[in-house]
Amino acid sequence: MIPVSVDRPRRLCLLLTLLACLGPLAVCAASAQGPIVLRDVTRRTGIRFRHTDGSSGKYYIVEYVCAGLALLDYNNDGLLDIYFLNGSTLGRPAADPPRNALYRNEGNWRFTDVTTEAGVGDTGHGLGVAAADYDNDGDQDLYVNNYGPNVFYRNNGDGTFTDVTAAAGVANGSRVGAGVCFLDADRDGHLDLYVSNYVKFSPAEHKRVTLRGLSAYPSPVGYEPDPDTFYRSRGDGTFEDASVRSGVGLHAGAGMGMVCADYDNDGDTDVFVCNDLGENFFFENDGRGRFEEVGLFIGAAVDVAGNAQGSMGVDCGDLDQDGWLDFFMTNYQGETPVFYRNSGVRFLEDVTHLTRAALVAASYVTWGAGLVDLDNDGDLDIFIASGHLEDQIERKDDSTQYETCNVVLLNTGGGRFLDVTGSAGDGMLVRRSSRGTAFGDLDNDGDIDAVVLNSRRQPTILRNDSPPQNHWIQVRLQGVKTNRDGVGARVRLVAGGLSQVAEVHSGRGYQSHHGMRLHFGLGRCERIDRISVRWIGGGVDVWENVTPDRLVTLCEGAGSSR
């Protein structure tokens, strides 16, 4: 029972939280405005991209697992651009086949389709994407993970890209791709490439499935899982397949989303891979680019009940501000997303229910995830993309829907959460079957906006209109001895009573890429006491008494060495 002394806005918010457990219909209801406000500005952006998954009524398994997207400043003008992946016609002839699309940010929420002039309109069946400056020349390149041969685009620095897939040696055959990340696994200053693979599939191996007399998508357990691929950089623009030698290729799973991060604070980059209906992989790095799979040992392979789940996407961040990176993973219908809290002793603990991160109704299928400070109060909130993969699910199951609302969980402190979806603006009332998500400050106004790729639909562009009472700072790193983007570097910020850590990642969430800028909300703090950067090569630089409310570029070696 809700006490009558609670004021009307809070009473509505509490009621919404209780109703959220009932399913997607309840959580889409609007209530009074809360501390996070996301507005749907899709129509004003000029973005006309429409996703296709290649569906033709045959229900191939590769249809529903696409696709991701990337935020990157491809032309170095200070504005984040958007790269959308598209599906394909899956063998059916098409006069105008679907292609990926690059939209240049013109400012003031207007975007221009520059796909043709940039040369990045791949027509493969896109699934995952990551961006990074792999050749350390000052601009960001793109790697696309497809069903079929992958594509590697080198940025020419003049607004165009060149397909260097064959020359670099990273086509990865005709496999079913998924997530992808760049990382410097051996800390030699050159970015390596981790490519997750899903299952071994071809149209000839298609499994026909019916549910209540209706066609349905097959489960991945009906196919042979496929080991992931690890490409080690030779430092000359080419890569060698080091999958087996690194330890990655010794394990097969139905890989989906992934993230590379230093979970044990030992100065090298480890790898978390979501496996669909199988135990997740967690590859611990020995510092030389050799990996040991420790998922079951550290508690990341399964949930608290010991169950392997329909793991979709994963993001990481310090949700409870204890200096260790935690992991948040999305899942299938009948399961809740999982909050793996980092204990700091090489163990990840499932604290989903304890922290109220399980308020997302079990009737959802959840995909993209982002751990981002949406209200600039100094702790990370959670954005979850949702939507079923079965387009006829309402005819088979009356407890869920194909198109649903996405979800926002407000961090109320210490890594505990409140579902504020219904009070988070009209952008959270949009119903779609969403997949990949990406987060960044698209209008450079100091708060984090969101882009959501929706299956078989146009994307959703969300402008952050949260009340601007809090301070912030954005950090862009520039490596000199280490890789140019600072991928793998860890930033620690101290401001008043706040202490935050973040890492630069290339590839994360559900088969997507969020950009390289690190964003820190500062609450009411008007000055930053200290920013320290631990570069992936081991050096540490420190900057003190930093002014907030701006983007700063921190160059390796320019701070005080520690």
N, C-alpha and C positions, 0 to 999 in steps of 0.2 A: 504494500500500500504506500502511495506517495503522500507525504505529510502536506497538509494544507498551508503550512507556513512557507513553503518553497515558492519563490516568485514564478510568474507565468513562463518566462523564457526557459528557466532552468527546469521547471516542471515538464515542459514539452521535450526538452533534451533528454531528461531521465526516462520519460515515457517512450521516446524513440529508441533509447538504448535497450529497454526491455522488449520492445516489439521487434528489434533487429533479429532476435533469436527465432522469430517465426518465419523468416524467409525474405526473398528479394522484394516482394510487393511492399512489405512494411518499411524496409530500409530506404526505399526511394521516396518516402513521404517527406515533404518539406516541413521544416519547423523554423523557429526564430533563428536569426543569424548567430553563428558562433565565432570563435576566435580564428577559424580558418574559413576563407571564402574563395571559392574557385568558380570563375564565370566561363561559360561556353562562348568563345569568340570565333568559332570555326568559320562562320559565314563571312566575316569581315576580312579574313586572312587572304582570300583569293586562292586558297588551296583546293584544287579540284580532283586530287588523287582519289581513286576508289580501288579498294583492295579486292582481289579475287583469289580464291583458294583452289581454282581448277575444278570445282565440283561439277559433275555431270550426271549425278545420280548413281554412280558406281561405288561411292563411299570408300575411296582409297584412303589408307591410313595417313598418307603424307598430306592430305588436304587440311586436316584440322590442326596440325602442328605448326602451320605458318601464320604469323610471321612477326619479325621484330622490326625495329627502326633505330636510327642513330641521330643524335644531336652532335654537330661539329661545326667549327668555324672554318669552312674549307678554303675561304679566300682571305682569311686573316684581316677582316675589316672590323672585328670586335663584336660582331653579331652572330648568334648561334643559328645555323642553318639546319634543315631537316632532311634526312634521307630515309625514304620509305621503301621497304621491301615489298615485292608483289609475288603472287603465285604465278602459275602458268596454266596452259590448257591441258597439261598432262597427256601429251601425245596426240591430241585432236588438232587438226589444222586450223589456223587462224590467220586471217588477212592482216590483222593488226594485233599481234600477240601482246599480252600484258607485260609490263616492264616496271622495273624499279624507278623511283622518281626522286630527284634532288630539287628542293625548293630553297632558293636564296632568300635570306631575311633582308628586306629592304628597310626595316625599321617601322615603327608605328603600326605593328601588327599586320603588315602587308608582306606577302611572299610571292616570288616569281619562280615558275617552273623553268629551270635551267638544265634539265636532264640532257637534252640533245647537245647543247653547246659544251657541256662539261664532259660528255662521253661516258656516262655511268648508267645508261638505261639497259642494264642486263635483263634478258628475257628468260632466265632460268627460274626454277621454282624456289624462290628465296625463303629462307628460314631464319638464319642468324646473321648478325653483322657486328663488326667492331671497327673502330677508327683509332689510328695512332701514327705518329711520325716514325715509321720503321727505319727510314734511311737517314734520320737526324739532319734533315735539310731545312727544317723550319716550317713545314706544312704537314697537314694530316692526310694520311692515306686510308683506303677503305678495303676491308676484306669481307666478302659475302659468302656465307655458308649455304649451299643449295642442296636440294635433291637433284643430284647430277653433279657435273663438274663445278667446283667453286670458282670464284672470280676475285682477283686481287688487282685493285686499281691504285697506281702510283700517282700522287698529286704532282702536277708539273709546275705548280706555283703561279700559273697564269690564268686560273679559273678552269683549267681542263685537266683530265686524268688520262693515263695510259694503262691499258690492260697489260700487266706484266706477269700474269699467272704462269705461263709456260716458262718464262725466263727465271722466275723465282722458284719454280718447282713445287707449287703449293695447290695444285688442282684438286687433290684428294680423291681422284677417281670418280665413279658414278655412285656415290653413297648418299644416304639420307642424312643431311646435315642437321645441326641444331645450334646450340650456343657456340660462341667463339670469343676468345680473349687474347690480347697481346700481353706479354709479361717478359721480364728479364729474369729468366729462371736461374741462370748461372752468374748473374751480376757482372757481366762483362761489358755493359754499356750498349748492347745490341738487343733489340726486342725479339723474343721468340714468339711462337704462335701455337696456341692450344685450340684444337678444333674438336668439338664433341660430335659424336655420331649417334644416330638413333637406333634403327633396326635395319636388318638386311631385307630389302624390299625391291620387287619389280612388279609391273602389272600382271605378269604371268603367275606370280605368287600371291595374288590378292585373295584374301579370305572373305567370303561372303557371309554376312551376319544379318539375322533378322531378330527383332524384338517386338513381341506382340503383333506379329505379322507385318511389321514395317522394317525397311532396310535400316541398318545401323552401321556405325564404324567399328571395325575389329579392334580387339585389344592388342597392345604390343606384346603380350605374353605369347601370342600365337606366332611370333616371328623370332628369328635368331637375333640376339643382341649383337651390337657391333662395337669393337674396341674403339676408343678415341684415338686421335692422331696428335702427336706432338712434333712440331717442326722447330728445329734449333737453327738460329741464324748463324750463317758463316761470317757475317759482318761485311759482306760485299754485295748485298742485295739479293742473295740467294739463300735457300734454306735446305737443310737435310732432314729427312724423315728419321727422327730419333725416338720413335714411339716405343719400340721394344727396349732399346738401350736405356731409356729414361725410366722405365718401369710402367709407363702409362699404358702401353699396348698389351700388357700382360693381363688386363682385366677387361671384360666385355659387359656393357650395360646399355640400356636404352636411354642414352644421354639426352637431356633437354637443356634448360637454362643452366648457367654456371657463373661463378665469380672467382677471381684469383686474388688472394689477400693473405697477409701475414697474421695468421690466427694465434701463433704462439710467441709473437714479439721477439723473434730471434734474428730479424733482419733480412730474411728471405721470403719469397712469395710462395704460398701454398695454393691448392686448387680444390674448390668444392664443386662437384658436378651432381646435379639432380638426375636421378634415374627413374624413369616412369615405370611404376609397379615393380621395382627392384630396389635393393639396398643402394643408397647413395654412395658415391665415391668421395673420399677426402684424401687427396694426395699431399702428404707432408714432404716438403722439400728439404734435402740435406745441405742446401746452400750451393751445390754444384750443378743443380739441374737434374738430379736424380730423385725419383719420388717413391715413397712407400705408401701404399693404400692403407689408411688407418681409420676409415669411416666407422666401422663397428667398434673399434677400441676406444675412440674418443666420444662416441655417442651421437654421431651425425648420420649414421646409415639408416636408422629407423626412428620412429617416434617413441614417446615415453612408455607406450604399451608394447613396444617391440615389434611394431608392424611396419613393413615397407609400404610406402604410399605411392600415389600417383603424382609424384613430385614434378612440378612444372618449372618454376623460376625461383631464383634466390638472389637476395641482395644482402649486404653487410654494412654494419656501422656500429658505433658504440652507443647502444640504446639506453644503457643505464649509467653511462659516464663514469665507468671504473677504469678506463684506459685500455680495455680489451675489446676487440671487434666481435660483435655478436652477429648471428645469421638469422634471416627470416625467409622462410620457404613457403611457396604456394602449393596448393594441392587440388585433388579431384573432388567431385561431389561425394558427400558422405564423410569427408575428412575436413578437418580445420587446418588452416595454415599453421606452420610450426615456428615458434620463436625459440631458437637455440641460443641460450645465454652462455657466454664464454666464462668459464669458472676461473681462468687464469692458471690452471694446473693441467693443461692439455686435455681438457674435457669440456664438451658442449652439453649443456643440460636443457632438456625440453621443459620450458616454464610457461608454455602457452596459456594454460588455464589459470595458473597462479597470477599472471600479469594481465589477465583479461584480454589478451590478444586473440582469444578463441571466440569472441563475440560475433565474428563473421559467421553467418548461418551456414550449417553444414550442407544446405541445398545448393550452395554455389559451387561452380567450377572456377578456380582462381588461377591467374596466369602471371602477368607482369606484376612486379613489386618494386617499390622504391622506399628507401629509408631516407627521408628528407625533412628538414626543419621548415615546415610550411608557414609557421607563424613567427619565425625568428625569435623564439623565446629561449633558445640555447639547448634544446634537446630535439631528438629526431622523431618525427611522426612517421606513420606508415600509410602509403597509398597502395591499394590493391585493385588490379584490373580483373574483372570477372565476366562470365558469360559461358553458356554451355557450348559444347562442341557438336551436340546432336541438334540439327535444325528442326526435327520433328519431336523434340523431347516432350512437349506438352501433351502429345497424343499417346505417349507411353508412360509418363510419370507426372502426376498432377502436383507434385511437391516442388517443382522447379520450373524454370523458363529458359528459353534459348537466349534471349536478350534481357539483360539485367543491368542494374546500376553498379558502378564501381564503388569502392569503399574507402573512407578515410578514418584512420584511427589516430586520435590525439594522444600524444605522450603527456600524461599528467604528472610526470616526475618519477625518477627512479626506474624507468622502463615499465611503467604501468599505463594501460591504455583505456580510452573511452571512444566508442564508436560515435562520431559526430557527423556522419554522412548526411543526414537529413538537414543539418543546419549549416552545411558547408557550401552553399551557393547553388545556383541553377545548373552549373556544370556537373554536379553530382546527381542530377535528376535524369541525365541522358541514359537511355537504355540501349545497349549494344551487346554484341558478343565480342568482347575485347580480348586482345592478345598482348603484344609488346607495349611497354611504356618507356618514356624517357623524360628526364627532368632537368631543367636549366632555366636561367634567367633570360627569357627570350626578348624582353624589352629593356634589359639593363636598368631596372628600377629598384633592385635590391631584394627581390623575393623570388622564390622558385616557382616557375610555371610548369605545366605538364602537357605532354603530347601522348595520345593513346591511339595505337593502331587497332582498328576494328575489323574483324573478319567480314568480308563481303560488303563492306560499307566504306564511307568516307571516314577519315580519322576524326578524333575529337581534340580540339586545341583549347586548353584551359588556362586562362589568365588568373594569376593570383591577385585577388583584391582584398586580402586579409588586412585588418586595421594596421597602419604603418607606425605603431607606437614603439617598435623595437629597433635596435641597431643591428648591424650586420657587417660582414666583410667577406669578400670573395678572393680566393688565392689561386693564382696561376703559377705553376712552377716551370722553370727553364733549366734543364740539366746541361752541364758542360762536359764533365768527365763521364757522367752517367747518361742514360737515354734522354733525349731532348725534352720529351713531354713530362719527365719525372714519374713515369709509370712505376708503381711500387713504392714510391717515397711516402713517408709518413709525416704528417704535420700535426704538431701539438700546439694548441692555443690556450693561453691563460689570460682571462680578463675578469678582474674582481674575484668573485666567488666561483666563476665558471672555469672548468678545465675540460677541453674537448680534444679528441683525436680523430683524424680522418686520413684516408689513403687515396692516392690517385689510381684509378682503375680504368682499364680499357676493356669494355664488355662486361655486362652484368644484367641482373633481372631476368626477364624471359627473352633471351635471344636478342638483346638490345644493347645500346651504348648510350650512356647518359652525358657524355662530354667530360672534359678534363678539369674544368674549374671546380675547386672545392668551395663550398658555401658554408659559412658559420653564422648562425643567429646568435646575437649577443644580449638579448633582453634589453635591460636598461643601462648596460655598461657603456660608458662614453669613451673609454680608452682601453686599448689592448696592452696588457703588461708585457706579454712575450709571445712570439711565434717561433717555434723551432721546427726545423726540417731535418729529418733523418733520411738522407738519400739512399737509394737502393745499393749503392756501392759502399756504404758504411760511414761516409762523412756526415757531420752535423753542422748546420748553420743556424744562428739565432738572430732574430730581429726584436728589438725592445721598443716600448712606447710607440705603438703603431696606431695611427688614426683610423677609426672605423668608417663605415658607410661608403666604401669604394672597392674597386677591384685593384689588387696589387699583384705585380709580377715579381716573384722571388727567384733570383738567379743563383745557381750553385756557386759557392765561393764568395758571394757578395756580402753575406752576413758575418757576424762574429763567429769564428770557429769554436766548437766545443768538443 
